[in-house]
């Protein structure tokens, strides 16, 4: 877990932002795919294996972005003094 969080800390927020806005929302028409899958999840109709995989596939970039933002806000590194 420590290595994963270190990876999150060392990766640019822009990478997570681009991944979330492209892969996380694609396909965009008629509604973003992640929104469609979340609607299925909350309505209880997310029952096919491919739908669960799709939710995870389109949701992981958003989870990484949220994790990065939380770590940036609450776990700021102390400034180095020489």
C-alpha positions in Angstrom: 0.0 0.0 0.0 2.9 2.3 0.8 4.3 1.9 -2.7 1.0 2.7 -4.3 0.6 5.9 -2.3 4.2 6.8 -3.1 3.3 6.3 -6.8 0.2 8.6 -6.4 2.3 11.2 -4.7 5.0 11.2 -7.4 2.7 11.2 -10.3 1.5 14.5 -11.8 -2.1 15.5 -11.1 -2.4 16.3 -14.8 -2.0 12.7 -15.8 -4.9 11.7 -13.5 -7.0 14.6 -14.8 -6.4 13.8 -18.5 -7.2 10.1 -17.7 -10.4 11.0 -15.9 -11.7 13.4 -18.5 -10.8 11.1 -21.5 -11.0 7.4 -20.4 -13.2 8.2 -17.4 -16.0 9.8 -19.5 -15.6 8.1 -22.9 -17.8 7.5 -24.8 -19.4 10.9 -24.3 -22.6 10.5 -26.4 -25.5 10.3 -25.4 -24.3 10.5 -21.8 -20.8 9.8 -20.3 -20.3 6.1 -19.8 -19.4 6.4 -16.1 -22.6 8.2 -15.4 -24.6 5.5 -17.2 -22.9 2.8 -15.1 -23.4 4.7 -11.9 -27.1 5.0 -12.7 -27.2 1.3 -13.3 -25.5 0.7 -10.0 -27.9 2.9 -8.0 -30.9 1.4 -9.7 -29.8 -2.1 -9.1 -29.5 -3.1 -12.7 -25.7 -3.5 -12.8 -25.8 -7.3 -12.8 -23.7 -8.4 -15.8 -20.0 -9.1 -15.4 -19.1 -6.8 -18.3 -21.1 -4.0 -16.7 -19.1 -4.4 -13.5 -15.9 -4.5 -15.4 -16.9 -1.4 -17.3 -17.7 0.5 -14.1 -14.3 -0.4 -12.7 -12.5 0.4 -16.0 -14.1 3.9 -16.3 -14.1 4.6 -12.5 -10.4 3.9 -11.7 -9.1 7.1 -13.2 -11.6 9.0 -11.1 -10.6 7.2 -7.9 -6.9 7.9 -8.6 -7.7 11.6 -9.2 -9.7 11.8 -6.0 -6.9 10.1 -4.1 -4.3 12.4 -5.5 -6.4 15.5 -4.6 -7.0 14.3 -1.0 -3.3 13.5 -0.5 -2.4 17.0 -1.9 -4.8 18.7 0.4 -4.2 16.8 3.6 -0.7 15.3 3.4 1.4 18.2 2.3 5.1 17.5 2.5 7.1 19.7 4.9 9.4 22.1 3.2 13.0 21.1 3.2 15.4 23.3 5.1 19.1 23.2 4.1 
